[in-house]
Each structure stands twice: as structure tokens, then as C-alpha cells.
Amino acid sequence: MKRINPYSRPDAVAKLDGRSKEARLVKETRRELLAHLGKKPTVTQIALVERVAWIRLHLSLLDRKMAGTAPGERDARQYLAWTNTMAKLLTRLGLDQPEHDVAPIPSLDSLLASRRASA
């Protein structure tokens, strides 16, 4: 099979058979995002997860391509576009906030008050 790169045609990327690093990254991203959603995801959420997985693959390939070298203008623009798109998709999925309740961080005043009360 032809080597996959950041600008591979969609049909070449779609032929990933599961044994390559690239295919494993896409599968891992899908699994992690679906696990994070926790509940039975909607069709829309599944579609967004799929897009994030593929964008993550392309960003990873660009990371590898640019490692140790200054990116070209096209690579830099594409990297920023994909990063921005991925951030927006993750926000749409609601991954910018935790699903579960997190206890608020107590203020210094409340910590000191509880310490005085227990002393």
C-alpha cells in the first residue's frame, strides 16, 4: 500500500486496514471520544467523533512531517486550519467541560473558616 501522508487522497486514507499506526490512531481516537461521551451517542455525535478522528490523523501526519524542520507556508496554514476545526468540533461535542460533577474549588476564606471551626 502507498504510504499515507497529510495530503493523501480520501480514498487512500479510507483503505487503512487496522494494522498501521495511522489506523490505530483513528481507532483509538474514536474509542476515547465515545468513551468520554459515556451515554449512547447520537448519530450527530458519532459523525463529529469521526471527523475529529480523521483530523487528528492528518495533524499527526503533519507533526511527523514537520518534526525538526520549519513548516512550509501551505503546511502551516493547513495545520492551523485543521487545529481550529478540531477545537470547534470538540467544543460542539461538549468536550470542553467535564460530563460529571466536579466539586468547586473552595475559596481561601472558606478554607480558613473551616480550619478555625475545627480548631
C-alpha positions in Angstrom: 0.0 0.0 0.0 1.1 3.5 -0.8 2.5 5.5 2.2 -0.1 7.8 3.8 0.8 11.5 4.2 -1.1 14.6 5.3 -2.4 15.3 1.9 -3.3 11.8 0.8 -6.5 11.4 -1.2 -9.5 10.4 0.9 -9.7 7.0 -0.9 -6.1 6.2 0.1 -6.8 7.1 3.7 -10.1 5.1 3.7 -8.2 1.9 2.9 -6.4 1.8 6.2 -6.7 -1.9 7.3 -6.1 -1.5 11.1 -2.5 -2.7 11.3 -0.8 0.6 10.6 0.0 3.3 13.1 -2.4 5.6 11.3 -5.3 3.2 11.5 -4.6 2.5 15.2 -4.6 6.3 15.9 -8.0 6.7 14.2 -9.5 3.8 16.1 -8.0 4.9 19.4 -9.4 8.4 19.0 -12.9 7.1 18.2 -12.8 4.8 21.2 -11.6 7.5 23.6 -14.1 10.1 22.4 -17.0 7.7 22.5 -16.0 6.5 26.0 -15.8 10.2 27.1 -19.3 10.8 25.8 -20.4 7.9 28.1 -24.0 7.7 27.1 -25.4 6.3 23.9 -24.1 8.8 21.4 -26.4 10.3 18.8 -25.9 10.0 15.1 -24.7 13.6 15.0 -22.2 13.0 17.8 -20.8 9.9 16.0 -20.4 11.9 12.9 -18.4 14.6 14.8 -16.3 11.9 16.5 -15.5 10.5 13.1 -14.4 13.9 11.8 -12.2 14.6 14.9 -10.6 11.2 14.5 -9.6 11.9 10.8 -8.5 15.4 11.6 -6.3 14.1 14.4 -4.7 11.7 11.9 -3.9 14.4 9.5 -2.5 16.6 12.3 -0.4 13.7 13.5 1.0 13.2 9.9 1.8 16.9 9.6 3.5 16.7 13.1 5.7 13.9 11.8 6.4 15.7 8.5 7.4 19.0 10.3 9.4 17.4 13.1 12.8 19.1 13.2 12.1 21.4 10.2 10.3 24.7 9.7 6.9 24.2 8.1 6.2 25.5 4.7 3.5 28.1 4.2 1.0 25.5 3.0 1.7 23.1 5.8 1.5 25.9 8.4 -1.9 27.2 7.0 -3.3 23.7 6.8 -2.1 22.8 10.3 -3.8 25.9 11.8 -7.0 25.3 9.9 -7.2 21.6 11.0 -6.4 22.5 14.6 -9.1 25.2 14.6 -11.6 22.9 13.1 -10.8 20.1 15.6 -11.1 22.6 18.5 -14.5 23.7 17.2 -15.7 20.1 16.8 -14.6 19.1 20.3 -16.5 22.2 21.6 -19.6 21.1 19.7 -19.3 17.7 21.3 -19.2 19.3 24.7 -15.7 18.1 25.5 -14.6 21.4 26.8 -16.4 20.8 30.0 -16.5 17.6 32.1 -19.6 15.4 31.9 -19.5 14.6 35.6 -20.0 16.9 38.5 -16.7 18.3 39.8 -16.7 19.9 43.3 -15.9 23.6 43.1 -12.5 24.7 44.4 -13.1 26.3 47.8 -12.0 29.9 48.4 -9.2 30.8 50.8 -11.8 32.4 53.1 -13.9 29.2 53.3 -10.8 27.1 53.9 -9.6 29.4 56.8 -13.1 29.5 58.2 -13.4 25.7 58.2 -10.0 25.4 59.8 -10.9 27.8 62.6 -14.1 25.9 63.2 -12.3 22.6 63.6 -9.7 24.0 65.9 
